[in-house]
């Protein structure tokens, strides 16, 4: 059994508080031992990042680009190992883990090529006024367990591309791929540029309140985001918070269920439904409701559940016991309130947190499965007859991360999509993220954006240079 280490100032360091077990969700067996950092070790990691920042903040654009491409090369060289670590601790099928690693490489290269140009506001005979973007200092990255490698890359790469240094804290449920990523980064990066500390409790709140950290980027639940925001108040840390989402999709009556069913299913059940911007509530017009339900159940029947390393597996387990129990409870609550369970609807027997893809019909707003984010392999299908009413119901949620409209008339769908209260609205698709397109939520889904130039500038402060000639 492998025992992992913290990475502080480029060195492997044992956890001062010992180690804790990390489980494989497919087998419930121990994958390895994760170090438990102390708050003193968090201080050491921040100090290392601060020391590196003294020089890295003045690095050139060319140096930063070259480093990110070098990191991408090293991720590619270790792609198989990283994918297998992701499968072992997160549970997703190997093909999906390989896509995650490939996406991490592509995102790193795309981030390398982003620019922070100087904006000239005035250039007259008497005066020149320029807007410059400057790095903030040490960035604290706190990542979740659903896309652990990809989201770590989303946080770390723009931070160092913009001249900051990083202290990363991955989820205690899936820490090993991030530790290995930071080891890989330290093969080519200056010591202290990217550090990683792990722990089951205390480290996240320690990062939130640490006066040596200038910004926090967090992906995870809304309650945790609120806690981070309170902790960050003492030194007015900058924040980017990508929080929970209960994304709604509206299927218009002109849509063809046979054509869209596979796309709806894949975007709802991506990563076994454990994706912040997955489709989580499906509003379908009454005229095609039964056909849509049938086609979705057909898609679910095509899936093969099992250990992600086994041949032919397309659908893995829920990542942890707590989420597994929540999904089961939401389905049972829907069943007790008269829902039709079209497929799935019960955990598999035996080891592992396996829950089959489940389509739930005849539910509506007010049901827990509709009102709460399930973050798992269950999709409620809700009947509507008036599109204005469907938009109103879609917008009734406190969350506003993503939304979508499905139709054969893209112009009509786009007009409806602009009325959805969410950060990203898709037409005939859902949950697609692009390295050049800003992504973030509104309402209780957080604030700030990631990706593209707008996302990069979130890691900077503005300085106006006012020159009197």
C-alpha positions as CSV (number, residue, x, y, z in Angstrom):
1,X,0.0,0.0,0.0
2,X,1.5,3.3,-1.1
3,X,2.0,6.1,1.5
4,X,1.9,9.6,-0.1
5,X,3.7,12.8,1.2
6,X,2.9,16.5,1.3
7,X,4.9,18.7,-1.1
8,X,6.3,21.8,0.5
9,X,9.0,23.9,-1.1
10,X,9.6,21.2,-3.7
11,X,10.3,18.5,-1.0
12,X,8.3,15.5,0.1
13,X,7.2,15.9,3.7
14,X,5.4,13.4,6.0
15,X,2.2,14.6,7.6
16,X,2.8,15.8,11.1
17,X,-0.6,14.5,12.2
18,X,0.0,11.0,10.8
19,X,-2.0,9.5,7.9
20,X,-5.6,8.6,7.0
21,X,-7.0,5.9,4.7
22,X,-8.4,6.7,1.2
23,X,-11.0,4.2,-0.1
24,X,-11.7,2.9,-3.6
25,X,-15.4,3.5,-4.0
26,X,-15.8,0.4,-6.3
27,X,-14.4,-2.0,-3.7
28,X,-14.4,0.0,-0.4
29,X,-10.8,-1.2,0.0
30,X,-8.0,1.1,1.1
31,X,-6.1,2.6,-1.9
32,X,-3.3,4.2,0.0
33,X,-2.4,6.4,3.0
34,X,-2.7,10.2,2.8
35,X,-0.7,12.5,5.0
36,X,-2.5,14.6,7.6
37,X,-0.9,18.0,7.6
38,X,-0.7,20.2,10.7
39,X,-1.5,23.9,10.7
40,X,2.2,24.5,11.2
41,X,2.9,22.7,8.0
42,X,0.3,24.8,6.2
43,X,2.2,27.8,7.5
44,X,5.4,26.3,6.0
45,X,3.7,25.8,2.7
46,X,2.5,29.4,2.6
47,X,5.9,30.7,3.6
48,X,7.5,28.6,0.7
49,X,5.0,30.0,-1.7
50,X,5.6,33.6,-0.5
51,X,9.4,33.2,-0.9
52,X,8.9,31.9,-4.4
53,X,6.6,34.7,-5.2
54,X,9.3,37.3,-4.5
55,X,10.9,36.3,-7.8
56,X,8.1,34.6,-9.8
57,X,6.0,37.7,-9.8
58,X,8.7,39.3,-12.0
59,X,9.0,36.3,-14.4
60,X,8.4,37.1,-18.1
61,X,5.4,36.0,-20.2
62,X,7.8,33.8,-22.1
63,X,9.0,32.1,-18.9
64,X,5.5,31.4,-17.7
65,X,4.3,30.1,-21.1
66,X,7.3,27.8,-21.4
67,X,6.8,26.4,-17.9
68,X,3.1,25.6,-18.5
69,X,4.0,23.8,-21.7
70,X,6.7,21.9,-19.9
71,X,4.2,20.9,-17.2
72,X,1.8,19.7,-20.0
73,X,4.6,17.6,-21.4
74,X,5.2,16.0,-18.0
75,X,1.5,15.3,-17.5
76,X,1.4,13.6,-20.9
77,X,4.4,11.5,-20.0
78,X,2.6,10.3,-16.9
79,X,-0.9,10.1,-18.3
80,X,-1.5,6.4,-17.7
81,X,-0.4,6.5,-14.1
82,X,-2.5,9.6,-13.4
83,X,-5.6,8.1,-15.0
84,X,-5.3,4.9,-13.0
85,X,-4.9,6.9,-9.8
86,X,-8.1,8.8,-10.6
87,X,-10.0,5.5,-11.2
88,X,-8.7,4.0,-8.0
89,X,-9.7,6.9,-5.7
90,X,-12.6,8.5,-7.6
91,X,-14.3,5.5,-9.3
92,X,-15.0,6.7,-12.8
93,X,-14.3,4.3,-15.7
94,X,-10.8,4.3,-17.2
95,X,-11.9,5.9,-20.5
96,X,-13.3,8.8,-18.6
97,X,-10.2,9.2,-16.4
98,X,-8.1,9.2,-19.6
99,X,-10.3,12.0,-20.9
100,X,-9.8,13.9,-17.7
101,X,-6.0,13.6,-18.0
102,X,-6.2,14.5,-21.7
103,X,-8.3,17.5,-20.8
104,X,-5.9,18.6,-18.1
105,X,-3.1,18.6,-20.7
106,X,-5.2,20.6,-23.3
107,X,-6.3,23.1,-20.6
108,X,-2.7,23.6,-19.4
109,X,-1.6,24.4,-23.0
110,X,-4.6,26.7,-23.6
111,X,-3.9,28.6,-20.4
112,X,-0.2,29.0,-21.4
113,X,-1.3,30.9,-24.5
114,X,-3.6,33.4,-22.7
115,X,-2.4,37.0,-22.6
116,X,-2.6,39.9,-20.2
117,X,-2.2,42.9,-22.5
118,X,-1.6,46.4,-21.3
119,X,-4.7,48.5,-22.0
120,X,-4.0,52.1,-23.2
121,X,-6.8,54.5,-22.1
122,X,-5.1,57.7,-23.3
123,X,-2.0,58.5,-25.3
124,X,-2.0,62.2,-26.1
125,X,0.8,64.8,-26.3
126,X,0.5,65.5,-22.6
127,X,-0.5,62.2,-21.0
128,X,-0.4,58.4,-21.4
129,X,-2.7,56.3,-19.2
130,X,-2.2,52.5,-19.1
131,X,-4.0,49.7,-17.2
132,X,-1.7,46.9,-16.1
133,X,-2.6,43.6,-14.4
134,X,-0.4,42.4,-11.5
135,X,-0.4,39.1,-9.7
136,X,-1.9,38.9,-6.2
137,X,0.6,36.7,-4.3
138,X,-0.2,33.3,-2.8
139,X,-3.3,31.6,-4.2
140,X,-5.1,28.9,-2.1
141,X,-6.8,26.2,-4.2
142,X,-9.4,24.0,-2.6
143,X,-10.7,21.3,-4.9
144,X,-13.5,18.7,-4.8
145,X,-13.6,14.9,-5.4
146,X,-15.6,14.7,-8.6
147,X,-13.0,15.8,-11.2
148,X,-10.0,16.0,-8.9
149,X,-7.2,16.2,-11.5
150,X,-9.0,18.5,-14.0
151,X,-10.2,21.0,-11.4
152,X,-6.7,21.2,-9.8
153,X,-5.4,22.1,-13.2
154,X,-8.2,24.7,-13.6
155,X,-7.0,26.3,-10.4
156,X,-3.3,26.0,-10.5
157,X,-2.4,26.8,-14.2
158,X,-4.0,30.3,-14.4
159,X,-2.6,31.2,-11.0
160,X,1.0,30.5,-12.0
161,X,0.4,31.8,-15.6
162,X,-0.5,35.2,-14.1
163,X,2.5,35.3,-11.8
164,X,1.1,33.9,-8.5
165,X,2.2,31.0,-6.4
166,X,0.0,28.2,-5.1
167,X,-0.9,26.2,-2.0
168,X,-3.3,23.4,-3.1
169,X,-5.6,21.5,-0.8
170,X,-7.4,18.6,-2.5
171,X,-10.4,16.7,-1.1
172,X,-9.5,14.1,1.4
173,X,-11.6,11.6,-0.6
174,X,-9.4,11.9,-3.7
175,X,-6.1,13.5,-2.8
176,X,-3.6,11.2,-4.6
177,X,-3.9,12.4,-8.1
178,X,-3.3,16.0,-7.0
179,X,-0.3,15.1,-4.9
180,X,1.1,13.3,-7.9
181,X,0.3,16.3,-10.2
182,X,2.2,18.6,-7.8
183,X,5.1,16.2,-7.8
184,X,5.1,16.3,-11.6
185,X,5.0,20.1,-11.6
186,X,7.9,20.3,-9.2
187,X,10.0,18.3,-11.6
188,X,10.2,21.4,-13.8
189,X,9.0,24.4,-11.6
190,X,10.9,26.5,-9.1
191,X,10.7,25.2,-5.5
192,X,7.7,26.7,-3.7
193,X,5.8,27.6,-6.8
194,X,3.1,24.9,-6.2
195,X,2.8,23.2,-2.8
196,X,0.2,20.7,-1.7
197,X,-1.1,20.0,1.8
198,X,-3.8,17.5,2.7
199,X,-6.0,16.8,5.7
200,X,-9.5,15.7,6.6
201,X,-10.3,18.7,8.8
202,X,-8.8,22.1,9.8
203,X,-6.6,22.6,6.7
204,X,-9.4,24.1,4.5
205,X,-10.5,26.6,7.2
206,X,-6.8,27.3,7.9
207,X,-6.4,28.3,4.2
208,X,-9.6,30.4,4.4
209,X,-8.3,32.5,7.3
210,X,-4.6,32.5,6.5
211,X,-3.2,36.1,6.3
212,X,-0.5,35.0,4.0
213,X,-2.9,33.9,1.3
214,X,-4.2,36.6,-1.0
215,X,-6.8,34.7,-3.0
216,X,-8.8,31.5,-2.8
217,X,-10.3,29.6,-5.7
218,X,-12.8,27.0,-4.5
219,X,-15.0,24.5,-6.3
220,X,-17.5,22.7,-4.2
221,X,-20.7,23.0,-2.2
222,X,-22.5,26.3,-1.4
223,X,-22.3,25.8,2.4
224,X,-18.6,25.3,2.3
225,X,-18.2,28.3,-0.1
226,X,-20.1,30.4,2.5
227,X,-17.8,29.2,5.2
228,X,-14.7,30.1,3.1
229,X,-16.1,33.5,2.4
230,X,-16.5,34.2,6.1
231,X,-13.0,33.0,6.8
232,X,-11.6,35.2,4.0
233,X,-13.0,38.4,5.4
234,X,-10.2,39.2,7.8
235,X,-7.7,40.1,5.1
236,X,-10.2,40.7,2.3
237,X,-9.0,37.8,0.2
238,X,-10.1,37.8,-3.4
239,X,-12.4,34.9,-4.1
240,X,-13.6,32.8,-7.0
241,X,-16.3,30.4,-5.9
242,X,-17.8,27.8,-8.2
243,X,-20.5,26.3,-6.0
244,X,-23.5,23.9,-6.3
245,X,-25.8,23.8,-9.3
246,X,-29.2,22.3,-9.9
247,X,-29.2,22.8,-13.6
248,X,-32.5,22.8,-15.4
249,X,-33.1,21.9,-19.1
250,X,-36.2,22.6,-21.1
251,X,-37.2,20.3,-24.0
252,X,-39.4,22.2,-26.4
253,X,-42.3,20.3,-28.2
254,X,-40.5,20.5,-31.5
255,X,-37.6,18.4,-30.3
256,X,-37.2,14.8,-31.4
257,X,-36.7,12.5,-28.4
258,X,-35.0,9.9,-30.6
259,X,-32.4,12.5,-31.7
260,X,-31.7,14.2,-28.4
261,X,-32.0,11.3,-25.9
262,X,-28.4,10.3,-26.0
263,X,-27.2,13.9,-25.6
264,X,-29.5,14.5,-22.7
265,X,-28.5,11.3,-21.0
266,X,-24.8,11.8,-21.4
267,X,-24.9,15.4,-20.1
268,X,-27.1,14.4,-17.1
269,X,-25.1,11.3,-16.2
270,X,-21.6,12.6,-17.0
271,X,-19.3,11.2,-14.3
272,X,-22.3,9.3,-12.9
273,X,-24.1,12.6,-12.5
274,X,-21.3,13.9,-10.2
275,X,-20.6,17.1,-12.1
276,X,-21.5,20.6,-10.9
277,X,-22.8,21.7,-14.3
278,X,-24.5,18.4,-15.2
279,X,-28.2,18.5,-16.3
280,X,-30.1,17.8,-13.1
281,X,-33.8,18.7,-13.8
282,X,-35.4,17.9,-17.1
283,X,-38.6,19.8,-18.1
284,X,-40.3,18.1,-21.0
285,X,-43.4,19.3,-22.9
286,X,-46.4,17.2,-22.4
287,X,-46.7,16.3,-26.1
288,X,-43.5,14.3,-26.1
289,X,-43.1,13.5,-22.4
290,X,-43.7,9.8,-22.5
291,X,-41.6,9.2,-25.5
292,X,-38.7,11.2,-24.0
293,X,-38.9,9.2,-20.8
294,X,-38.9,5.9,-22.8
295,X,-35.8,7.0,-24.8
296,X,-33.9,8.0,-21.7
297,X,-34.7,4.7,-20.0
298,X,-33.3,3.0,-23.2
299,X,-30.1,4.9,-22.9
300,X,-29.8,3.9,-19.2
301,X,-30.2,0.2,-20.2
302,X,-27.1,0.5,-22.4
303,X,-24.7,1.2,-19.4
304,X,-22.4,-1.4,-17.9
305,X,-21.8,-0.9,-14.2
306,X,-18.6,-2.0,-12.5
307,X,-15.0,-1.2,-11.4
308,X,-13.6,1.4,-13.7
309,X,-10.5,-0.7,-14.5
310,X,-12.6,-3.6,-15.8
311,X,-13.0,-4.1,-19.5
312,X,-16.3,-2.8,-21.0
313,X,-17.4,-0.8,-17.9
314,X,-19.1,2.5,-18.9
315,X,-20.6,3.5,-15.5
316,X,-18.8,3.5,-12.2
317,X,-19.9,3.9,-8.5
318,X,-20.9,7.0,-6.6
319,X,-17.7,8.3,-5.0
320,X,-18.5,8.1,-1.3
321,X,-20.9,6.6,1.2
322,X,-22.4,10.0,2.2
323,X,-23.3,10.9,-1.4
324,X,-24.5,7.3,-2.0
325,X,-26.9,7.6,1.0
326,X,-28.2,11.0,-0.2
327,X,-29.0,9.7,-3.7
328,X,-30.8,6.7,-2.3
329,X,-32.8,8.8,0.1
330,X,-33.9,11.2,-2.6
331,X,-35.1,8.4,-4.8
332,X,-37.0,6.8,-1.9
333,X,-38.6,10.1,-1.1
334,X,-39.8,10.5,-4.7
335,X,-41.1,6.9,-4.7
336,X,-43.0,7.5,-1.5
337,X,-44.6,10.6,-3.1
338,X,-45.9,8.7,-6.2
339,X,-43.0,8.9,-8.7
340,X,-42.6,6.3,-11.4
341,X,-39.2,4.8,-11.3
342,X,-38.6,3.9,-15.0
343,X,-35.2,2.2,-14.5
344,X,-32.7,1.7,-11.7
345,X,-34.0,3.0,-8.4
346,X,-32.1,0.8,-5.9
347,X,-28.5,0.2,-5.0
348,X,-26.7,-2.8,-6.3
349,X,-25.9,-5.5,-3.8
350,X,-22.3,-6.2,-2.8
351,X,-19.2,-4.1,-2.2
352,X,-18.9,-0.6,-3.6
353,X,-21.2,2.4,-3.8
354,X,-22.9,1.3,-7.0
355,X,-26.2,2.9,-8.0
356,X,-27.6,2.3,-11.5
357,X,-28.6,5.2,-13.8
358,X,-32.1,6.0,-12.7
359,X,-34.9,7.9,-14.6
360,X,-37.7,9.2,-12.4
361,X,-41.0,10.3,-14.0
362,X,-44.1,12.0,-12.7
363,X,-42.3,14.2,-10.2
364,X,-42.6,18.0,-10.0
365,X,-41.4,21.0,-8.2
366,X,-41.7,20.6,-4.4
367,X,-40.3,17.1,-4.5
368,X,-36.9,16.8,-2.9
369,X,-35.4,15.2,-6.0
370,X,-36.3,18.2,-8.0
371,X,-35.6,20.9,-5.5
372,X,-32.3,19.6,-4.2
373,X,-29.1,18.9,-6.2
374,X,-28.8,15.1,-6.3
375,X,-25.2,15.1,-7.6
376,X,-25.5,11.5,-8.6
377,X,-26.9,9.0,-11.2
378,X,-30.6,10.1,-11.0
379,X,-32.6,12.3,-13.4
380,X,-36.1,13.6,-12.5
381,X,-38.2,14.3,-15.6
382,X,-40.9,16.9,-15.1
383,X,-43.9,17.5,-17.3
384,X,-45.0,21.0,-18.5
385,X,-47.5,22.4,-21.0
386,X,-46.6,26.1,-21.1
387,X,-43.1,27.2,-21.9
388,X,-43.3,30.4,-19.9
389,X,-44.3,28.3,-16.9
390,X,-41.4,26.0,-17.5
391,X,-38.9,28.9,-17.6
392,X,-40.4,30.2,-14.3
393,X,-40.0,26.8,-12.7
394,X,-36.5,26.4,-14.0
395,X,-35.6,29.8,-12.5
396,X,-37.2,29.1,-9.1
397,X,-34.0,27.4,-7.8
398,X,-31.6,29.3,-5.6
399,X,-28.8,28.0,-7.8
400,X,-27.8,29.4,-11.1
401,X,-24.8,27.6,-12.6
402,X,-26.0,26.3,-16.0
403,X,-29.1,25.6,-18.0
404,X,-30.1,24.4,-21.5
405,X,-32.9,24.4,-24.1
406,X,-33.4,21.5,-26.5
407,X,-35.2,22.2,-29.8
408,X,-35.0,21.7,-33.6
409,X,-35.3,25.5,-33.9
410,X,-32.0,26.9,-32.5
411,X,-33.0,30.6,-32.9
412,X,-36.2,30.1,-30.8
413,X,-34.3,28.0,-28.3
414,X,-31.6,30.8,-27.9
415,X,-34.3,33.4,-27.2
416,X,-35.7,31.1,-24.4
417,X,-32.2,30.3,-23.1
418,X,-31.4,34.0,-22.5
419,X,-34.3,34.1,-20.0
420,X,-32.7,31.4,-17.9
421,X,-31.0,32.7,-14.7
422,X,-27.7,30.9,-15.0
423,X,-24.0,31.6,-15.8
424,X,-24.0,29.4,-19.0
425,X,-26.9,28.5,-21.2
426,X,-26.5,25.7,-23.8
427,X,-28.6,25.0,-26.9
428,X,-29.0,21.2,-27.7
429,X,-26.3,20.4,-25.2
430,X,-25.3,20.8,-21.6
431,X,-22.2,20.8,-19.3
432,X,-19.7,21.5,-22.1
433,X,-16.9,23.7,-20.7
434,X,-14.3,25.4,-23.0
435,X,-10.9,26.7,-22.1
436,X,-11.6,30.0,-23.9
437,X,-15.1,30.6,-22.6
438,X,-15.7,32.2,-19.1
439,X,-17.6,29.8,-16.7
440,X,-19.2,30.7,-13.5
441,X,-22.5,30.9,-11.7
442,X,-25.0,33.4,-10.3
443,X,-27.3,33.4,-7.2
444,X,-26.1,30.7,-4.8
445,X,-23.9,29.1,-7.3
446,X,-21.1,31.5,-6.5
447,X,-19.3,34.4,-8.2
448,X,-16.3,35.1,-10.3
449,X,-15.4,33.2,-13.5
450,X,-12.8,30.7,-14.6
451,X,-11.3,30.1,-18.1
452,X,-10.3,32.3,-20.9
453,X,-8.9,35.8,-20.4
454,X,-11.6,36.8,-18.0
455,X,-10.8,33.8,-15.8
456,X,-7.1,34.6,-16.0
457,X,-7.6,38.2,-14.9
458,X,-9.4,36.9,-11.7
459,X,-5.9,36.1,-10.4
460,X,-4.7,39.7,-10.8
461,X,-5.2,43.2,-9.4
462,X,-5.5,46.3,-11.5
463,X,-2.8,49.0,-11.5
464,X,-3.3,52.2,-13.5
465,X,-0.1,53.8,-14.7
466,X,-0.7,57.6,-15.1
467,X,2.1,59.2,-17.1
468,X,2.4,63.0,-17.4
469,X,4.8,63.6,-20.4
